[in-house]
Amino acid sequence: MSNVKQTNAGYVKWPTFEEIKEMFKEHFIMDRREDGVVTVRMHCKGGPLIWSMELHDAIGKMWRMLGTDRETEMIIFTGTGNIWVTDFEAASWAPEGDDPAETRYNHMFVDGRRMIITMIQDVEVPTLGVLSGSGGHTELALMCDLAIAADDITVLDPHMLPGTNNVPGDGIHSCFMELMPARFAAWYLMTGDKMSAQDLVRLGMVSEIVPREKLMDRAYEIADMLMAQNRIARRLTTQLVRRNWKKRIADDLDMAFGTELFGMYCADELHSELLSMIKYLELEGKIDPPLKGKIR
């Protein structure tokens, strides 16, 4: 008598890692170790990231696909060089001026929310944010389960800086309010004040800072510690430690994102007109080449 189970339907084919890697190659450089640890590095043509609507769309899709891939066991998320996010790509955001309603709904409210929601809700494995550069949109690393940073960076939230007129409601507020003491979160959100790497540790934003030349080595050491654990226990613990993030996202992300977009309508402001992070941080001519590190 055969013990082979006969079913009426098969499993839906999921893209392989190589297919996912190829699909997202314009936005992320991906590598995977034999044990399933995946490194995802944001880039623009091999250099530091430039913020675009195309990237806005890609981040949520990347987290959803990699985060539920059965062969992925951990995700290390980092950037390129010593700049985390440089500028807004004006040509990419130009449709906002031609059709603001559709652009702000599809590419800001939908993509912007999903960018955060997917990394919290749709990822089944531990995530390690490696904040490798100066700039804004640091929530992309800091909202990972674990986070470390290079010791030479300066970060800030630029939404409320003069000349922007932009409410910090796109997830950075969730990040600051969840990790920092409330008075500090209010200060840094409302003033755009700069934070050093040492400030990030003091405020509880990262667990440690690491010399730049040792940053990725330390990331893989942390990965080795986690991969030595039981697979199911590691994955379940990930969901346990993420519960506060899930509650915060459910409680305030939609409302805050809508508030930011309403503020943009009131100010009649376009993303393509926003100032460069490089100028805010006085880093003209100081951009390093991409970080180098072996996958091991």
Phi, psi and omega in degrees: 000129185282139176263005181289126181279128177261124180242161182277342182209159179257175176288144175290133182291127176261144179301144175287166178301319181297325177290320177296316179302316180291320182300322187254012191297334179290340184247327185224135171264121186243143172222148178228130175284168180297332181274004176095005176282119182253131172257128179243119181242118176293145178200168168225107182054039177086351181249191181302152186292138169246129187284125183222163175294328179295319177293317178309317179289322188285326188299311180298320179295320180298311181300319182295316184285313179289322187291338178248007176289127185292340182268352179268130183246342178196150179235124172259121185246125183213182181240189182245128177072200185262012175242126181283304174224130184269279187235171165273131178282108189302317182296325180293321183270002181303324180302339178299327179284329182278322183218074188298323183297307182294319182294314182290331175284302187292314190262348178248298182295313182284300183297319182296319177290315181296330178303321179272315184301316185294322181291337179267316189266328191257358184260125184266355187239162178298147177236142178235115176273126179247097185281097192266350187214168178279157175134203181247190186053039180288348178300336181298332175261319189288340178270004170291165182299319177235153181211136172230167183216154171293147187278359185244018186262160172230128182233163178195164168256115188272002188305317187262010177292150179305135180097357180251318180053045190233122180289134180279067185247014188261024179116333179295327178295320177300317180298307183295316183292331180282321188266324184269156164303147191302320182294323178290319179301314179299318181299307186288332176285323187271342182249340186070020182298149182278151175235133174277172175300321179297323176298322182298321176289314181302324183270000178080020181278327176227160180275334179198157172247149190225139174307139187308318184291346180248007189298308182287329174301317179294322178300318180286332173297317178296318177300319179299319178299315182290322183288346176282351182273167175297134187300310184291318179298321179298315181291319180292322178296325176304316180291328179293312183288347181267000186299318180296323176298316182298317180293318181295317180298316180295324186284324191222355186292313182301313181297315184292322178296318177298323178295319178298316181294322176298319177298323178294320177297318181295324182271349184053050185255144179245142178298327182293349181257358184290152184285158182285138174295329179299320179289318178303321185264003178055050183247018178303129179076009183242022182276125180280161171291170183303148172299143177242138178191139181277142172281122182219000000 
